[in-house]
Amino acid sequence: MGCEPLKWYVILRVMYPYFITSTKPPVFPDNLVPDDTGLVALGGNLAVSTLIEAYSKGIFPWSGEDPIPWYSPDPRLVLFPQDLHVSKRMRRIIRSNKFQVKFDNDFTGIMTKCAITNRKDQEGTWINSRLINAYTKLFHFCIAHCVGVYVENKICGGLYGLSLGKCFFGESMFSEIPNSSKIALYFLAQFCLKNDILFIDCQQVTPHMLRLGAIPLTRNFFLTLLKDCKAHQVNTLRWQYP
């Protein structure tokens, strides 16, 4: 039994070109190339410095299970906030004032809701306690942010992600009432427009986000866009809207 960790380490080194062994930046070389699934690396940790470096290079963790899988898919789905598709029906719902929206309120609660909410055609969740703890630390540094949607002060939908420079990396969203996650995305897009955040990273291509106006970019183009955006600083305090 004592040989098992070494056995798996050897197997992983054979199967994948890059297995993280260093905990000191830079953790991710600039020349990493994703496989057909978007995987670029395995291992490492979820320290604040590691996550910031990863996202600044267009890389994100898929789960908090060891060895941590790190992805940088090609193509990469991006939503430019001005391109968000909002139907007439959705605009009526927003104007009805039935829902209240709060920014950066109960980050851990919203992330937990994203973890436990059932999703169509998906079993289980990739969001475990390690990820929740790691992103909550980013929230305390005002790097991670959330948008919550409420009815009579009870949360019913929301999303979370993190911001670097002029880009927002969307991580996950949830709905307990129809359209509530779309409302969160609408107000996030409005915040981005008001605060000169140029794009929302949606990570992988999904039919749902394509319908909402997101477009797939080649990984190389995405990394070029990211390099330009992260060179700028935006508000690093708690987010508020309006």
C-alpha positions in Angstrom: 0.0 0.0 0.0 2.9 2.3 0.7 3.9 2.3 -3.0 0.5 3.4 -4.3 1.2 7.2 -4.3 4.4 6.7 -6.2 2.7 4.3 -8.6 0.1 6.9 -9.5 2.7 9.6 -9.8 4.6 7.6 -12.4 1.4 6.8 -14.3 0.4 10.4 -14.4 3.8 11.6 -15.5 3.6 9.1 -18.4 0.1 10.0 -19.4 0.4 13.7 -19.2 3.2 16.0 -20.3 3.0 18.3 -17.3 2.5 17.3 -13.7 2.9 20.1 -11.2 5.6 19.5 -8.6 6.4 23.1 -7.6 4.4 25.2 -5.1 6.3 28.4 -5.9 5.3 30.7 -8.8 5.6 30.3 -11.7 3.6 27.1 -11.3 2.3 27.0 -14.9 4.9 27.4 -17.8 3.8 29.7 -20.6 4.2 26.9 -23.2 1.5 24.5 -21.9 -0.7 23.0 -24.6 -4.1 21.5 -23.8 -5.1 18.0 -24.9 -8.3 17.3 -26.8 -10.4 17.8 -23.6 -8.7 21.1 -22.6 -6.5 19.6 -19.9 -3.1 21.3 -19.5 -1.8 20.1 -16.1 -2.4 18.0 -13.1 -1.5 18.4 -9.4 -0.5 21.5 -7.5 -2.7 23.2 -4.9 -5.5 25.8 -4.6 -3.5 28.5 -2.9 -4.4 32.1 -3.7 -1.2 32.7 -5.5 -1.7 29.5 -7.6 -5.2 30.4 -8.6 -4.3 34.0 -9.5 -1.4 32.8 -11.7 -3.6 30.1 -13.3 -6.5 32.5 -14.2 -4.0 35.2 -15.5 -2.8 32.5 -17.9 -6.3 31.4 -19.0 -6.2 28.2 -16.8 -8.8 27.1 -14.3 -9.2 24.1 -11.9 -11.9 21.7 -12.9 -12.3 20.2 -9.4 -10.7 20.3 -6.0 -9.9 16.5 -6.0 -6.3 15.4 -6.1 -4.6 15.5 -8.4 -6.2 18.8 -9.3 -7.0 18.9 -13.1 -6.3 22.3 -14.7 -8.0 23.2 -18.0 -7.5 25.8 -20.7 -10.0 24.7 -23.5 -9.8 25.5 -27.1 -12.1 27.0 -28.2 -12.9 29.3 -25.3 -16.4 30.6 -24.8 -16.6 34.4 -24.1 -19.5 36.7 -23.6 -19.0 40.4 -24.4 -21.4 42.1 -22.0 -22.9 44.3 -24.7 -23.8 41.2 -26.7 -26.0 39.5 -24.0 -29.3 38.5 -25.5 -32.2 39.7 -23.4 -35.6 38.7 -24.7 -38.6 41.0 -24.3 -40.1 38.6 -21.8 -36.9 38.7 -19.8 -36.9 42.5 -19.8 -40.5 42.5 -18.5 -39.5 40.2 -15.7 -36.6 42.5 -14.7 -38.8 45.6 -14.8 -41.4 43.8 -12.6 -39.2 44.3 -9.5 -40.2 40.9 -8.3 -36.5 40.1 -7.8 -33.9 41.9 -5.8 -30.3 41.7 -6.8 -27.3 42.0 -4.4 -23.6 42.0 -5.3 -21.0 40.4 -3.1 -23.5 39.2 -0.5 -23.0 35.7 1.1 -20.3 34.5 -1.3 -19.9 31.2 0.4 -23.6 30.6 0.5 -24.0 31.3 -3.2 -21.1 29.0 -4.1 -22.5 26.3 -2.0 -25.9 26.7 -3.7 -24.0 26.2 -7.1 -22.5 23.0 -5.7 -25.8 21.4 -4.5 -28.3 22.5 -7.1 -29.3 19.7 -9.4 -28.5 20.3 -13.1 -30.0 18.7 -16.2 -27.9 15.9 -17.7 -25.3 16.2 -15.0 -24.6 13.9 -12.1 -22.8 15.3 -9.0 -20.7 18.4 -8.8 -17.1 19.5 -9.2 -17.5 22.1 -6.5 -16.2 20.5 -3.2 -15.3 22.0 0.1 -11.7 22.6 -1.0 -12.8 24.7 -3.9 -15.3 26.6 -1.7 -12.6 27.4 0.9 -10.2 28.5 -1.8 -12.5 30.8 -3.6 -13.8 32.2 -0.4 -10.2 33.3 0.3 -10.2 35.0 -3.1 -13.5 36.7 -2.1 -11.8 38.1 1.1 -9.1 39.6 -1.2 -11.9 41.1 -3.3 -10.8 39.0 -6.3 -13.8 36.7 -6.3 -17.3 38.2 -6.6 -20.9 37.0 -6.6 -24.3 38.1 -7.7 -27.3 36.9 -5.8 -31.0 37.1 -6.8 -33.6 37.2 -4.1 -37.4 37.1 -3.6 -38.6 38.5 -0.3 -35.0 38.3 1.0 -34.7 34.6 0.2 -32.0 33.7 -2.3 -33.3 31.9 -5.4 -30.5 32.3 -7.9 -27.0 33.6 -8.5 -23.5 33.2 -9.9 -19.9 33.6 -8.8 -16.5 34.1 -10.4 -13.4 36.2 -10.2 -12.1 39.4 -11.7 -8.6 40.2 -13.0 -8.0 43.5 -14.7 -10.8 44.1 -17.3 -12.1 40.6 -17.4 -14.5 38.5 -15.3 -14.1 34.7 -15.1 -17.5 33.2 -14.6 -17.4 29.9 -12.7 -20.9 28.7 -12.0 -24.5 29.8 -11.6 -27.7 28.3 -10.1 -31.5 28.8 -10.3 -34.1 27.7 -7.9 -36.7 29.8 -9.7 -36.9 30.0 -13.5 -34.9 32.8 -15.0 -33.2 33.8 -11.7 -29.7 32.9 -13.0 -30.4 34.9 -16.2 -31.3 37.9 -14.0 -27.9 37.5 -12.2 -26.1 37.4 -15.5 -28.0 40.4 -16.8 -27.0 42.5 -13.8 -23.4 41.2 -14.0 -23.3 42.3 -17.7 -24.7 45.7 -16.7 -22.0 46.1 -14.0 -19.3 45.1 -16.6 -20.5 47.8 -19.0 -20.5 50.4 -16.3 -17.1 49.5 -15.0 -15.3 48.9 -18.3 -15.0 45.1 -17.9 -14.5 43.9 -21.4 -15.6 40.3 -21.3 -17.0 37.5 -19.3 -15.2 34.2 -19.6 -17.7 31.3 -19.9 -15.0 28.7 -20.2 -16.5 25.8 -22.2 -18.9 26.0 -25.1 -22.5 25.2 -24.1 -25.7 25.6 -26.1 -27.2 27.6 -23.2 -24.5 30.3 -23.2 -24.4 30.4 -27.0 -28.2 31.3 -27.0 -27.4 34.1 -24.6 -24.9 35.6 -26.9 -21.5 34.1 -26.0 -19.1 33.3 -28.8 -16.3 30.8 -29.1 -12.8 32.1 -29.6 -9.6 30.3 -30.4 -7.5 29.7 -27.4 -4.6 31.8 -28.8 -7.0 34.7 -29.5 -8.5 34.4 -26.0 -5.0 34.5 -24.4 -4.1 37.6 -26.4 -7.3 39.3 -25.3 -6.7 38.2 -21.8 -3.2 39.6 -21.8 -4.5 43.0 -22.9 -7.3 43.0 -20.3 -5.4 41.9 -17.2 -2.9 44.7 -17.7 -5.6 47.1 -16.5 -6.8 47.5 -12.9 -10.5 47.8 -12.0 -12.2 48.3 -8.6 -10.7 45.9 -6.1 -13.3 46.7 -3.4 -16.5 44.9 -2.8 -18.8 45.2 -5.9 -22.0 47.1 -5.6 -24.7 47.8 -8.2 -25.9 50.2 -9.3 
